[in-house]
């Protein structure tokens, strides 16, 4: 007489229940995967205009106020339209006599059309006619208020001073600015003292 030994056998009731649950889950997953494949096969089509070697002139009352230069401009025509400049941007601001008042460059920019806000990111550097240089990783340009602001760390370098701050705002030509929680070396000359 032969004896069969089962060292670790699942009782038939549990085995049947596991098979039933596995079959239900497997069939449910199969249907979901098919739906996912169908959805992912459909490409999201967003109308985009691509321009290269772009130079845009901004004017007010027939006077040039700014010139924007970018190697590539993507104009997304979505429900909330925006312009993206992934390859960098340079903006030059002019006064009423067409003299340059400030210059700004960044590695990336996006302009939200309806909000009139330009968001500048990565290696943002601005300079004014006084020789001051402003550096930050992020800067916003509010076109309606004609001012720049940032809530990121900023450094302002002049010929003999370096200031650091946690945030700041400046007018469009960077001739006036306010810096928050500033630290650094400040050398005063003559009548500039307190």
MARMILO-976413 format. One record per residue: residue in three letters; chain; x, y, z of N, C-alpha, C in turn. Coordinates in steps of 0.05 Angstrom, whole numbers, padded with zeros to 5 digits. Each point is the difference from the previous one (the first is absolute). Last residue first. Example, Ala and Ser with C-alpha at 12.3 -4.5 7.8 and 13.67 -1.06 7.14 Angstrom:
('SER','A',(00257,-00045,00142),(00016,00024,00001),(-00015,00022,00014)) ('ALA','A',(00006,-00115,-00001),(-00018,00024,00000),(00018,00024,00000)) 
//
This chain:
('UNK','A',(00484,02155,00159),(-00025,00003,00014),(-00001,00026,00014)) ('UNK','A',(00058,-00013,-00093),(-00002,-00010,00028),(-00027,00004,00012)) ('UNK','A',(00036,00032,-00087),(-00018,-00023,00000),(-00004,-00012,00027)) ('UNK','A',(00058,00075,-00031),(-00025,00006,00011),(-00020,-00023,00001)) ('UNK','A',(00099,-00027,-00016),(-00008,00028,00003),(-00026,00004,00014)) ('UNK','A',(00012,-00098,-00027),(00019,00021,-00005),(-00012,00027,00005)) ('UNK','A',(-00012,-00113,00028),(-00012,00026,-00005),(00022,00020,-00004)) ('UNK','A',(-00016,-00113,-00005),(00020,00022,00004),(-00014,00026,-00008)) ('UNK','A',(-00028,-00106,00027),(-00010,00025,-00011),(00019,00022,00008)) ('UNK','A',(-00013,-00116,-00004),(00018,00023,00004),(-00012,00024,-00013)) ('UNK','A',(-00063,-00082,00036),(00022,00004,-00018),(00017,00024,00008)) ('UNK','A',(-00111,-00037,00008),(00026,-00002,00013),(00022,00006,-00020)) ('UNK','A',(-00118,00009,00013),(00026,00002,-00014),(00024,-00003,00019)) ('UNK','A',(-00106,-00010,-00003),(00019,-00014,00016),(00028,00001,-00013)) ('UNK','A',(-00062,00034,-00069),(-00010,-00009,00026),(00021,-00017,00013)) ('UNK','A',(-00003,00085,-00077),(00009,-00027,00005),(-00008,-00007,00029)) ('UNK','A',(-00024,00074,-00086),(-00002,-00005,00029),(00007,-00030,00004)) ('UNK','A',(00018,00083,-00081),(-00007,-00027,00008),(-00002,-00001,00031)) ('UNK','A',(00018,00066,-00098),(-00009,-00001,00028),(-00008,-00028,00007)) ('UNK','A',(00036,00014,-00084),(00012,00023,00013),(-00008,00003,00029)) ('UNK','A',(-00026,-00067,-00073),(00017,-00007,00023),(00015,00023,00012)) ('UNK','A',(-00070,-00003,-00071),(00027,00006,-00008),(00021,-00007,00022)) ('UNK','A',(-00095,-00014,00014),(00007,-00013,-00026),(00029,00005,-00008)) ('UNK','A',(-00022,00001,00105),(-00014,00011,-00023),(00012,-00011,-00026)) ('UNK','A',(00003,-00060,00089),(00013,00022,-00013),(-00017,00012,-00022)) ('UNK','A',(00006,-00073,00095),(-00014,00010,-00024),(00015,00024,-00010)) ('UNK','A',(00020,-00095,00067),(00003,00028,-00007),(-00021,00007,-00022)) ('UNK','A',(00044,-00081,00079),(-00018,00007,-00022),(00004,00029,-00006)) ('UNK','A',(00059,-00044,00059),(-00018,-00022,-00003),(-00021,00004,-00022)) ('UNK','A',(00103,00044,00003),(-00026,00002,00012),(-00017,-00024,-00006)) ('UNK','A',(00106,00055,-00006),(-00015,-00025,-00004),(-00027,00004,00014)) ('UNK','A',(00089,00064,-00042),(-00023,-00004,00018),(-00014,-00026,-00007)) ('UNK','A',(00098,00059,-00017),(-00015,-00025,-00007),(-00021,-00003,00021)) ('UNK','A',(00071,00084,-00041),(-00018,-00012,00019),(-00012,-00026,-00011)) ('UNK','A',(00059,00065,-00047),(00013,-00005,00025),(-00018,-00012,00021)) ('UNK','A',(-00026,00013,-00094),(00029,00002,-00002),(00014,-00006,00027)) ('UNK','A',(-00093,-00045,-00006),(00008,00026,-00012),(00030,00001,00000)) ('UNK','A',(-00084,-00079,00012),(00028,00007,00000),(00004,00027,-00013)) ('UNK','A',(-00078,-00069,00047),(00003,00025,-00015),(00029,00009,00004)) ('UNK','A',(-00067,-00096,00012),(00025,00015,00006),(00001,00025,-00018)) ('UNK','A',(-00079,-00076,00041),(00010,00019,-00020),(00026,00011,00010)) ('UNK','A',(-00080,-00085,00019),(00024,00014,00008),(00010,00017,-00023)) ('UNK','A',(-00103,-00017,-00003),(00023,-00018,00002),(00024,00017,00009)) ('UNK','A',(-00087,00031,-00027),(-00002,-00010,00028),(00022,-00020,00005)) ('UNK','A',(-00019,00089,-00072),(00009,-00027,00005),(-00003,-00007,00029)) ('UNK','A',(-00025,00080,-00086),(00001,-00009,00028),(00009,-00029,00001)) ('UNK','A',(-00015,00098,-00068),(00010,-00027,00004),(-00001,-00007,00029)) ('UNK','A',(-00060,00074,-00065),(00020,-00005,00021),(00008,-00030,00000)) ('UNK','A',(-00076,00053,-00045),(00027,00008,-00010),(00021,-00002,00021)) ('UNK','A',(-00098,-00023,-00003),(00011,00018,00020),(00028,00010,-00007)) ('UNK','A',(-00044,-00058,-00061),(-00020,00020,00007),(00011,00020,00020)) ('UNK','A',(00051,-00077,-00026),(-00001,00020,-00021),(-00020,00023,00006)) ('UNK','A',(00061,-00067,00061),(-00029,00007,-00002),(-00001,00023,-00020)) ('UNK','A',(00074,-00080,00021),(-00004,00027,-00012),(-00030,00004,-00003)) ('UNK','A',(00071,-00068,00062),(-00025,00005,-00014),(-00001,00028,-00010)) ('UNK','A',(00078,-00080,00031),(-00008,00028,-00001),(-00026,00002,-00015)) ('UNK','A',(00083,-00073,00043),(-00028,00004,-00010),(-00007,00029,00003)) ('UNK','A',(00085,-00033,00024),(-00008,-00023,-00015),(-00028,00003,-00012)) ('UNK','A',(00073,00082,00017),(-00019,-00017,00015),(-00006,-00024,-00017)) ('UNK','A',(00059,00104,00004),(00001,-00029,-00006),(-00020,-00015,00017)) ('UNK','A',(00035,00106,-00037),(-00019,-00015,00017),(00001,-00029,-00010)) ('UNK','A',(00066,00094,-00006),(-00008,-00026,-00012),(-00017,-00015,00020)) ('UNK','A',(00037,00110,-00024),(-00008,-00021,00019),(-00010,-00025,-00015)) ('UNK','A',(00028,00088,-00037),(00020,-00021,00002),(-00006,-00021,00021)) ('UNK','A',(-00053,00078,-00032),(00018,00006,00022),(00023,-00021,00003)) ('UNK','A',(-00074,-00008,-00062),(00020,00020,-00010),(00020,00008,00022)) ('UNK','A',(-00044,-00099,00006),(-00011,00027,-00005),(00022,00019,-00009)) ('UNK','A',(-00026,-00115,00001),(00019,00022,00006),(-00014,00026,-00007)) ('UNK','A',(-00019,-00116,00020),(-00009,00026,-00010),(00021,00021,00007)) ('UNK','A',(-00018,-00115,-00006),(00019,00022,00006),(-00012,00025,-00013)) ('UNK','A',(-00022,-00112,00025),(-00012,00026,-00007),(00019,00022,00009)) ('UNK','A',(00001,-00105,-00001),(00021,00019,-00007),(-00012,00027,-00010)) ('UNK','A',(-00075,-00064,00015),(00028,-00010,-00004),(00019,00022,-00011)) ('UNK','A',(-00103,00024,-00013),(00012,-00020,00018),(00029,-00006,-00009)) ('UNK','A',(-00095,00070,-00009),(00027,-00005,-00009),(00013,-00019,00020)) ('UNK','A',(-00104,00036,-00032),(00015,-00014,00020),(00027,-00007,-00011)) ('UNK','A',(-00082,00076,-00020),(00021,-00016,-00011),(00016,-00012,00023)) ('UNK','A',(-00105,00043,-00018),(00022,-00006,00019),(00020,-00017,-00016)) ('UNK','A',(-00093,00032,-00023),(00021,00019,-00006),(00023,-00003,00020)) ('UNK','A',(-00086,-00052,-00012),(00009,00012,00025),(00020,00023,-00004)) ('UNK','A',(-00036,-00054,-00072),(-00022,00013,00013),(00008,00015,00025)) ('UNK','A',(00067,-00052,-00050),(-00013,00021,-00016),(-00021,00016,00015)) ('UNK','A',(00090,-00048,00035),(-00029,-00007,00001),(-00015,00023,-00012)) ('UNK','A',(00105,-00035,-00011),(-00018,00023,00002),(-00029,-00010,-00001)) ('UNK','A',(00107,-00039,00022),(-00027,-00006,-00009),(-00017,00024,00006)) ('UNK','A',(00113,-00034,-00007),(-00021,00019,00006),(-00026,-00010,-00010)) ('UNK','A',(00116,-00024,00020),(-00027,-00009,-00006),(-00020,00022,00006)) ('UNK','A',(00094,00013,00011),(00001,-00025,-00016),(-00027,-00010,-00008)) ('UNK','A',(00027,00107,00015),(-00007,-00024,00016),(00002,-00024,-00019)) ('UNK','A',(00019,00118,00010),(00002,-00025,-00014),(-00006,-00023,00019)) ('UNK','A',(-00003,00118,-00015),(-00008,-00024,00015),(00004,-00025,-00017)) ('UNK','A',(00019,00117,00011),(00002,-00024,-00016),(-00004,-00024,00018)) ('UNK','A',(-00016,00117,-00004),(00006,-00025,00014),(00000,-00023,-00020)) ('UNK','A',(-00004,00092,-00028),(-00001,00005,00029),(00006,-00025,00016)) ('UNK','A',(00017,00047,-00106),(-00003,-00024,00016),(00001,00006,00030)) ('UNK','A',(-00035,00070,-00076),(00025,-00009,00013),(-00006,-00024,00018)) ('UNK','A',(-00063,00057,-00052),(00009,-00024,-00013),(00028,-00008,00010)) ('UNK','A',(-00058,00070,00034),(00019,00010,-00020),(00013,-00024,-00014)) ('UNK','A',(-00063,-00013,00071),(-00014,00015,-00021),(00018,00010,-00022)) ('UNK','A',(00035,-00086,00050),(-00015,00023,00011),(-00013,00015,-00023)) ('UNK','A',(00022,-00111,00006),(00009,00027,-00010),(-00016,00022,00014)) ('UNK','A',(00032,-00114,00009),(-00020,00021,00005),(00012,00027,-00007)) ('UNK','A',(00015,-00112,-00025),(00013,00026,00003),(-00022,00022,00003)) ('UNK','A',(00014,-00115,00010),(-00019,00023,-00003),(00016,00025,00005)) ('UNK','A',(00013,-00113,-00024),(00013,00025,00007),(-00020,00022,-00005)) ('UNK','A',(00002,-00117,00012),(-00013,00026,-00007),(00019,00023,00008)) ('UNK','A',(-00009,-00120,-00014),(00011,00025,00011),(-00013,00024,-00011)) ('UNK','A',(-00024,-00092,-00020),(00028,00002,-00006),(00012,00027,00009)) ('UNK','A',(-00094,-00027,00008),(00016,-00021,00014),(00030,00004,-00004)) ('UNK','A',(-00095,00055,-00004),(00026,00004,-00012),(00020,-00018,00015)) ('UNK','A',(-00115,00015,-00016),(00022,-00013,00014),(00026,00004,-00015)) ('UNK','A',(-00109,00039,00013),(00023,-00001,-00018),(00023,-00010,00017)) ('UNK','A',(-00115,-00010,00005),(00025,00009,00012),(00022,-00003,-00021)) ('UNK','A',(-00119,-00007,00021),(00024,00002,-00017),(00025,00009,00014)) ('UNK','A',(-00090,-00053,00027),(00015,00022,00013),(00026,00003,-00016)) ('UNK','A',(-00055,-00059,-00038),(-00021,00015,00013),(00012,00024,00016)) ('UNK','A',(00064,-00027,-00075),(-00017,-00017,00016),(-00023,00017,00012)) ('UNK','A',(00086,00006,-00065),(-00027,00011,-00003),(-00020,-00018,00013)) ('UNK','A',(00112,00025,00003),(-00020,-00021,00005),(-00028,00013,-00001)) ('UNK','A',(00103,00022,-00038),(-00025,00013,00007),(-00022,-00021,00002)) ('UNK','A',(00114,00009,00003),(-00022,-00018,-00004),(-00025,00013,00010)) ('UNK','A',(00107,00028,-00032),(-00025,00008,00014),(-00022,-00019,-00008)) ('UNK','A',(00117,00016,-00004),(-00024,-00017,-00007),(-00024,00009,00018)) ('UNK','A',(00085,00047,00002),(00005,-00017,-00023),(-00024,-00017,-00009)) ('UNK','A',(-00004,00101,00045),(00001,-00028,00008),(00006,-00018,-00025)) ('UNK','A',(-00016,00111,00041),(00015,-00017,-00019),(00001,-00028,00011)) ('UNK','A',(-00054,00103,00013),(00003,-00027,00009),(00014,-00017,-00021)) ('UNK','A',(-00013,00110,00030),(00005,-00019,-00022),(00005,-00027,00013)) ('UNK','A',(-00051,00101,00029),(00016,-00023,00006),(00003,-00017,-00026)) ('UNK','A',(-00040,00088,00001),(00004,-00003,00029),(00018,-00023,00007)) ('UNK','A',(-00027,00072,-00087),(00010,-00027,00007),(00006,00000,00030)) ('UNK','A',(-00075,00063,-00046),(00028,00001,00009),(00008,-00028,00009)) ('UNK','A',(-00090,00031,-00028),(00019,00001,-00023),(00029,00003,00008)) ('UNK','A',(-00069,-00016,00066),(-00003,00027,-00012),(00021,00004,-00022)) ('UNK','A',(00027,-00082,00040),(-00022,00014,00014),(-00001,00028,-00010)) ('UNK','A',(00046,-00107,-00026),(-00001,00029,-00001),(-00024,00011,00015)) ('UNK','A',(00070,-00092,-00021),(-00023,00010,00016),(00000,00030,-00001)) ('UNK','A',(00044,-00084,-00064),(00002,00028,00010),(-00026,00007,00014)) ('UNK','A',(00058,-00096,-00027),(-00026,00013,00003),(00005,00028,00012)) ('UNK','A',(00052,-00088,-00051),(00005,00026,00012),(-00026,00015,00000)) ('UNK','A',(00043,-00109,-00019),(-00022,00020,00004),(00011,00025,00013)) ('UNK','A',(00029,-00095,-00039),(00014,00025,-00005),(-00019,00024,00004)) ('UNK','A',(-00056,-00084,-00014),(00028,00000,00008),(00013,00027,-00008)) ('UNK','A',(-00104,-00050,00023),(00015,00020,-00014),(00029,-00001,00009)) ('UNK','A',(-00101,-00058,00003),(00028,00001,00008),(00015,00020,-00018)) ('UNK','A',(-00106,-00028,00038),(00016,00014,-00021),(00028,00002,00010)) ('UNK','A',(-00087,-00069,00026),(00024,00015,00008),(00013,00013,-00025)) ('UNK','A',(-00093,-00060,00042),(00010,00017,-00022),(00023,00018,00010)) ('UNK','A',(-00028,-00099,00035),(-00001,00028,00009),(00012,00017,-00023)) ('UNK','A',(-00037,-00107,00022),(00008,00019,-00021),(-00004,00029,00010)) ('UNK','A',(00015,-00105,00038),(-00011,00025,00007),(00010,00021,-00020)) ('UNK','A',(-00012,-00107,-00019),(00019,00021,00006),(-00015,00026,00006)) ('UNK','A',(-00024,-00109,00007),(-00009,00025,-00009),(00019,00022,00008)) ('UNK','A',(00016,-00086,00030),(00004,00000,-00029),(-00010,00027,-00012)) ('UNK','A',(-00014,-00022,00091),(00028,00010,-00005),(00006,00000,-00029)) ('UNK','A',(-00085,-00033,00027),(00003,00029,00008),(00028,00010,-00007)) ('UNK','A',(-00017,-00091,-00013),(-00016,00016,-00019),(00003,00030,00006)) ('UNK','A',(00040,-00062,00059),(00014,00000,-00026),(-00015,00017,-00020)) ('UNK','A',(-00040,-00013,00083),(00024,00017,00003),(00015,00002,-00027)) ('UNK','A',(-00073,-00059,00006),(-00009,00027,-00001),(00024,00020,00002)) ('UNK','A',(00018,-00091,00008),(-00009,00006,-00028),(-00009,00029,-00002)) ('UNK','A',(00023,-00033,00085),(00024,00004,-00017),(-00008,00006,-00028)) ('UNK','A',(-00069,-00022,00060),(00012,00027,00006),(00024,00005,-00017)) ('UNK','A',(-00040,-00085,-00006),(-00017,00020,-00011),(00011,00028,00004)) ('UNK','A',(00045,-00071,00041),(00003,-00002,-00029),(-00017,00021,-00014)) ('UNK','A',(-00006,-00012,00093),(00025,00014,-00008),(00003,00000,-00030)) ('UNK','A',(-00071,-00049,00037),(-00004,00029,00004),(00024,00016,-00009)) ('UNK','A',(00005,-00094,00000),(-00017,00009,-00022),(-00006,00030,00003)) ('UNK','A',(00051,-00040,00067),(00015,-00001,-00025),(-00017,00010,-00023)) ('UNK','A',(-00039,-00008,00086),(00019,00022,-00001),(00015,00001,-00027)) ('UNK','A',(-00059,-00072,00016),(-00015,00025,-00001),(00019,00024,-00003)) ('UNK','A',(00037,-00085,00012),(-00013,00002,-00027),(-00014,00026,-00002)) ('UNK','A',(00037,-00020,00084),(00021,00005,-00020),(-00011,00003,-00028)) ('UNK','A',(-00058,-00026,00069),(00008,00028,00004),(00021,00007,-00021)) ('UNK','A',(-00027,-00090,00002),(-00022,00017,-00009),(00007,00030,00002)) ('UNK','A',(00062,-00064,00033),(-00002,-00001,-00030),(-00022,00018,-00010)) ('UNK','A',(00009,-00010,00093),(00023,00015,-00011),(-00001,00000,-00031)) ('UNK','A',(-00064,-00052,00045),(-00005,00028,00005),(00022,00018,-00012)) ('UNK','A',(00011,-00093,-00001),(-00021,00008,-00019),(-00006,00029,00003)) ('UNK','A',(00060,-00037,00061),(00012,00000,-00027),(-00021,00009,-00020)) ('UNK','A',(-00027,-00014,00089),(00017,00025,-00003),(00011,00002,-00028)) ('UNK','A',(-00049,-00078,00019),(-00017,00023,00002),(00015,00026,-00003)) ('UNK','A',(00046,-00084,00003),(-00014,00004,-00025),(-00017,00025,00001)) ('UNK','A',(00088,-00006,00060),(-00025,-00014,-00001),(-00016,00009,-00024)) ('UNK','A',(00105,00000,-00001),(-00021,00019,00007),(-00026,-00016,-00001)) ('UNK','A',(00101,-00039,00021),(-00022,00001,-00019),(-00021,00020,00011)) ('UNK','A',(00101,-00040,00020),(-00014,00026,00003),(-00021,00002,-00021)) ('UNK','A',(00041,-00084,00014),(00012,00014,00022),(-00014,00027,00004)) ('UNK','A',(-00030,-00097,-00038),(-00001,00028,-00009),(00009,00016,00024)) ('UNK','A',(00006,-00110,-00035),(00001,00020,00021),(00000,00028,-00012)) ('UNK','A',(-00030,-00108,-00024),(00008,00027,-00010),(00000,00019,00023)) ('UNK','A',(00009,-00112,-00011),(-00011,00022,00014),(00011,00026,-00012)) ('UNK','A',(-00017,-00112,-00028),(00015,00025,-00002),(-00014,00022,00014)) ('UNK','A',(00003,-00113,00006),(-00016,00023,00000),(00018,00025,00000)) 
//
